[in-house]
Amino acid sequence: WMDIQAVLFARQNYLINASVIPRRSFSLHSRHVLTSGLKSGIAKCSMKSYKLSELTPTEVNGLKARPRIDFSSIFSTVNPIVDDVRTRGDAAVIEFTARFDKVTLDKIVENVADLPDPELANILTVPGFFGAGFGSMPSYPYVLVMLDFKPGGLGLKQKRVFVEVVALVLCGGDYLGGNNMSCFIVLHLVAWTNINLDFDVITYYFSLLWLKLQLDPAVREAFDVAYDNIYAFHFAQKAAEKTVENMTGVRCKRVARCITSVGIYVPGGTAVLPSTALMLSVPAQIAGCKTVVLATPPSQDGSICKEVLYCAKKAGVTHILKAGGAQAISALAWGTRSCPKVEKIFGPGNQYVTAAKMILQNSEAMVSIDMPAGPSEVLVIADKYANPVHIAADLLSQAISFSNIYAPEHLIINVKDAEKWEGSIENAGSVFLGPWTPESVGDYASGTNHVLPTYGYARMYSGVSLDSFLKFITIQSLTKEGLQKLGPYVEKMAEVEGLDAHKRAVSLRLQDIETKAPV
């Protein structure tokens, strides 16, 4: 049903009718490797030391307190941005992005299903395929696959199978893992306008493959492992639906439904955070959210970080809003011509992002937020068995010189038999037990979520979980016998509260039952 005209492949016997295609070398940019660490193996840090039992209540409260953030001045800056985005939509977001991020955009939203296929389409239209358009590409071995589909020769099922097979064979981990090399694929469909191809399937698989090929194999593997662990941990949080019969004829249950449209904010600024894209989009994917809009500041050329894009594609993000700051939060909350309105906004950010979330959750935008946010923090509990170098590294990684505060975002318990402390933990965003559990593993790939309550909010808030992307609906169902049993108690309670209509809603039904009137 198809003829494979030409293919260059490193492993034999996968495809037949193969002919060799000459390799062409592409320019390879120099790679800069940044190293960090303690060359001497000795870490030094200075910390104040306290004995809690010797502190006065005032001193204890001082230790627990966070630096106060004066939101009044921040609100005066953010409110006009929120209002302007509500009024002018895309145009306002474009202007604020140019002003704050120094990036000029033609449009602010990309449909993830279309990315990065426009790049592939441009490549395929380059005269001769391998012309000047590839001058900046790394030197990868490439595969040129030319498929001549015969009109009417493929059914929908066959097309899906074909695309999946090509995806697995050409980009299988075994093949790509060889010599730490990536593989550059160009797919050329001949006479594609003459058949009814399932382009949605082709778009999904091959745009995902294209993203894979743009990443270093080691980077890709790291994010794939993180995705698998995050998915496994959050999928396990799905609760089985239970029905409880509280008394004869009175059945109650709670069912979970996804929040239909959610926005996830991935900060840019000084660091790119594709891990946050995974932490927020994976539970949304498991929950079944129909629309997932990822907002992140664009690069200077207006593009999206390829690692963020890869994570977004893998985890089912539907739209990418190329904007950061208060203008991005406003666009998510109000919706614009090109940006879908969302019902809940997730993600960390600076004080302007936090202020925008606080303003909008109490506005006519009718949007909720995940939690209040503040500066990241870590509390370390250690004893003489702990390696001081490890403790110092944990503190330095968060750029915090003093973090002995209450209800921390991150709690590292680096003591002998650390597991014994678990039962005594009451307030913490996430806990790291033992000498071999640095905060970094939770921040990236252990599977737990790294979007956590800060600023002491761990006393009353939880970190992001699967439940964050769900809403729960209670359902009750009574039989006639159930209403006869429960009704008199409801009548009495309604009478005490003076709500006669509530009482009559029960009384009339009880009268119908007694007179055997049809329901």
PyMOL commands that set and color helices and strands:
alter all, ss='L'
color gray80, all
select helices_A, chain A and resi 52-54+57-64+71-88+90-100+112-114+117-124+132-134+156-170+173-180+192-194+199-214+217-235+274-287+306-314+325-334+351-361+388-397+418-424+439-444+457-459+466-469+480-497+500-514
alter helices_A, ss='H'
color red, helices_A
select strands_A, chain A and resi 2-6+109-111+142-149+184-190+243-247+250-258+261-265+291-296+319-322+344-346+368-369+378-382+410-414+430-433+470-478
alter strands_A, ss='S'
color yellow, strands_A
deselect
rebuild
show_as cartoon
